[in-house]
Amino acid sequence: MKGRFEGKVVAITGGGGGIGSAAAQVFCRAGGRVALIDMDVSAANDAATRVRQEIPSADIRTFEADLGIEAEASRVVDEIASGFGAIDALINNAGIRRYEQISDAPWDTWDTIVRVNLLSFVSMSRAVLPAMRAKRSGSIINVSSTYALYGRKGMGAYDATKAAVLALTRTLAFEEAEHGIRVNAICPGFTRTAFHIKRMGQDAVDELVPPCALKRWAEPIELAHPMLWLASDEASYVTSATLMIDGGLPA
Ligand SMILES: NC(=O)c1ccc[n+]([C@@H]2O[C@H](COP(=O)([O-])OP(=O)(O)OC[C@H]3O[C@@H](n4cnc5c(N)ncnc54)[C@H](O)[C@@H]3O)[C@@H](O)[C@H]2O)c1
């Protein structure tokens, strides 16, 4: 049986991280060809190795790029297009966090986080658009956060970038619809990735009950399945959407 993404190419930024590597697994299972982009190429290589252990036939490659630098997006997209294939779906997923109140966050925090969490989404989208327009088909999925919509203390710069991603998504969806390109955002809630386990410790992660209807953390794979659906032709009438994948926050 053919997979839902058979033979198509997806580029996943932040592909070495928790959600990005789960997406790699799900797209490979669906027959997709996966380009993992990360500034931490050893994390991306580890993710690719794990995918190949599960799916020996997986067509997955890794690409190193620091997407906080504008020119890196077009360089890496050209590298993928020439060495791997034209990109059918782009998942803008690379992200960093800063745990500072707005009263304390220095300009450098804002500069760094805006470059990665917002401007990399802009530069990567711009880099893939010409080929997608030429094919009159493409799907861009932007990873925002449930806290793009809801208030909390302590991560103001991060939350502001994630809110901006939603506006970027809507505008791009309207601008690119006539070219056959769909653009959507997903908003993860509490997702159990290695990042949080390292930051908080395994016991603290296990003990924390997220304040959502489902009262548990998401596993990264639970973000990856909706990404595959959004990228596939099954979501052909879905564009400009914000898909909350947060277990029902706030409950
Ligand atoms: N895990 C959660 O609970 C959660 C909740 C809401 C939103 N998100 C969002 O989901 C996305 C993935 O989260 P995750 O938990 O998998 O994070 P993660 O930290 O595990 O992965 C992020 C990846 O992005 C890469 N990266 C960082 N800066 C980069 C740069 N300049 N260029 C290229 N790559 C870069 C990192 O090396 C890392 O591999 C992020 O955008 C995050 O904000 C996560």
The ligand as a Tripos MOL2 file, in Angstrom:
@<TRIPOS>MOLECULE
LIG
   44    48     1     0     0
SMALL
NO_CHARGES

@<TRIPOS>ATOM
      1 N1          7.8610   20.9510   23.5300 N.am      1 LIG1
      2 C1          6.8840   21.7550   23.8490 C.2       1 LIG1
      3 O1          6.2840   21.6310   24.9220 O.2       1 LIG1
      4 C2          6.4360   22.8320   22.8850 C.ar      1 LIG1
      5 C3          5.2660   23.5520   23.1900 C.ar      1 LIG1
      6 C4          4.8540   24.5650   22.3100 C.ar      1 LIG1
      7 C5          5.5980   24.8370   21.1740 C.ar      1 LIG1
      8 N2          6.7320   24.1230   20.9150 N.ar      1 LIG1
      9 C6          7.4880   24.4760   19.7140 C.3       1 LIG1
     10 O2          7.7480   23.3190   18.9540 O.3       1 LIG1
     11 C7          8.9880   23.4520   18.2590 C.3       1 LIG1
     12 C8          9.8690   22.2530   18.5580 C.3       1 LIG1
     13 O3          9.9760   22.1280   19.9540 O.3       1 LIG1
     14 P1         10.8120   20.9490   20.6470 P.3       1 LIG1
     15 O4         10.2510   20.7830   22.0070 O.co2     1 LIG1
     16 O5         10.9340   19.8080   19.7320 O.co2     1 LIG1
     17 O6         12.2060   21.7070   20.8020 O.3       1 LIG1
     18 P2         13.7080   21.1700   20.8010 P.3       1 LIG1
     19 O7         14.4840   22.1410   21.6020 O.co2     1 LIG1
     20 O8         13.7340   19.7240   21.1490 O.co2     1 LIG1
     21 O9         14.0900   21.2860   19.2450 O.3       1 LIG1
     22 C9         14.3460   22.5020   18.6310 C.3       1 LIG1
     23 C10        15.4290   22.2650   17.5950 C.3       1 LIG1
     24 O10        15.6560   23.5090   16.9140 O.3       1 LIG1
     25 C11        17.0480   23.6000   16.6680 C.3       1 LIG1
     26 N3         17.4380   24.9920   16.4810 N.ar      1 LIG1
     27 C12        17.4780   25.9650   17.4300 C.ar      1 LIG1
     28 N4         17.9530   27.0890   16.8950 N.ar      1 LIG1
     29 C13        18.2220   26.8400   15.5880 C.ar      1 LIG1
     30 C14        18.7640   27.6080   14.5390 C.ar      1 LIG1
     31 N5         19.1730   28.8850   14.7290 N.pl3     1 LIG1
     32 N6         18.9090   27.0320   13.3280 N.ar      1 LIG1
     33 C15        18.5650   25.7390   13.1290 C.ar      1 LIG1
     34 N7         18.0610   24.9510   14.1050 N.ar      1 LIG1
     35 C16        17.8920   25.4990   15.3280 C.ar      1 LIG1
     36 C17        17.6910   22.9940   17.9000 C.3       1 LIG1
     37 O11        19.0490   22.6120   17.6680 O.3       1 LIG1
     38 C18        16.7610   21.8230   18.1910 C.3       1 LIG1
     39 O12        17.2210   20.6210   17.5930 O.3       1 LIG1
     40 C19         9.5900   24.7800   18.7200 C.3       1 LIG1
     41 O13         9.3030   25.7800   17.7760 O.3       1 LIG1
     42 C20         8.8660   25.0450   20.0290 C.3       1 LIG1
     43 O14         8.8040   26.4160   20.3310 O.3       1 LIG1
     44 C21         7.1670   23.1280   21.7410 C.ar      1 LIG1
@<TRIPOS>BOND
     1     1     2 1
     2     2     3 2
     3     2     4 1
     4     4     5 ar
     5     4    44 ar
     6     5     6 ar
     7     6     7 ar
     8     7     8 ar
     9     8     9 1
    10     8    44 ar
    11     9    10 1
    12     9    42 1
    13    10    11 1
    14    11    12 1
    15    11    40 1
    16    12    13 1
    17    13    14 1
    18    14    15 2
    19    14    16 1
    20    14    17 1
    21    17    18 1
    22    18    19 2
    23    18    20 1
    24    18    21 1
    25    21    22 1
    26    22    23 1
    27    23    24 1
    28    23    38 1
    29    24    25 1
    30    25    26 1
    31    25    36 1
    32    26    27 ar
    33    26    35 ar
    34    27    28 ar
    35    28    29 ar
    36    29    30 ar
    37    29    35 ar
    38    30    31 1
    39    30    32 ar
    40    32    33 ar
    41    33    34 ar
    42    34    35 ar
    43    36    37 1
    44    36    38 1
    45    38    39 1
    46    40    41 1
    47    40    42 1
    48    42    43 1
@<TRIPOS>SUBSTRUCTURE
     1 LIG1         1 GROUP 0 **** ****
